[in-house]
Amino acid sequence: MVFYNITICPVQYFQKIAERIMDTGVSVRKRVIKIIRDLYISRCDFAKRTDALVRILTRINDEETSIQVKSCFYLYVSESYVYKRIFTN
């Protein structure tokens, strides 16, 4: 339900969700990273694509190892997916 609303009006909700990437709760940070990544992949016309990647990139230095790994993985998957969409069409 949350992701559906975000895909309709991504700019309206992005800032509030992106602020939660600095939350003290590990599960909150993980979920925000996933939402931002999904938004980046699903909306090519999203105006804050660069900001989304920068937010995920900053989490590579997170104190929690699982978030570091998830950030690196999501960046790799996101870029691979976008690269394939651009150059295979």
N, C-alpha and C positions, 0 to 999 in steps of 0.2 A: 504494500500500500504506500509506504513512504517513497520507494523508488518510482512508482507510477506518477505520483505528484511531482517529483523532482524532474522527470523527463518532460512533463508538460510545460513547466516554467522553471528551467534550470537556473537562470540568473537570479531569480527571486529567492530561491532557497540555498543556493550555493554558499554564500557568505556565512550564513548561520551554521551550516553543516561543516564547512571548512574550519571554522573556529574551534570545533570540537576535536580537531586532530591533535590539539595540545592538551586534551583532557587527561586527568590523572588516572582514569580507569583504562586498563589495557584493552578490555573488550570493546570499549567505546572507540578507542583509536583504531583498532582493527576494523571495526564496522565502517567507520568514516573512510578509511583508506579504500575499502571495497566499494563503497558507494561512489566515491570520487572516480575510481578507476572505471566502474561501470558507466558512469556518466560520460567520461572521456571517450570510451569506446562507442557508446550508443549514439552520441550526438556529434556529428562532424561539424555542425554549424554552431557549436557551443562557443560563445565569445570568450570564455575564461579557460580555454584549453591549456594555455601555458601556465596559468596560475594553478590549475589542477595538478599538472605534472610537478611543478615546484613544491607544492604542498606534500605530495607523496615523496619526492626526493629528500625533503628535509627530515623525514622519518627514518632515513637510512642510519642516522646517528642517534636513534632512539635508545634509551637505556635498556629496553626489553628486546632480547635477541629475536624473539618470534616476530616482532614488528619489523625489525631490520630485514629479516629474511622475506617477509611478506611484501615489504616495500620494493625490494630488489626484484622479486618475482613479478609483481604487478607491473613494474616499469618495463621489464623485459617483455611480458605478454602484451601489454598495451602497445608498445612500439612495434612489435612483430605483427600484431593484428592490423594496425593502421598501415604499416608498410605493405602488407599483402593486399589490403583493400585499394590502395592507391596504384600500385604497380601491376596488378593483375587485371584491372578493368581497362 
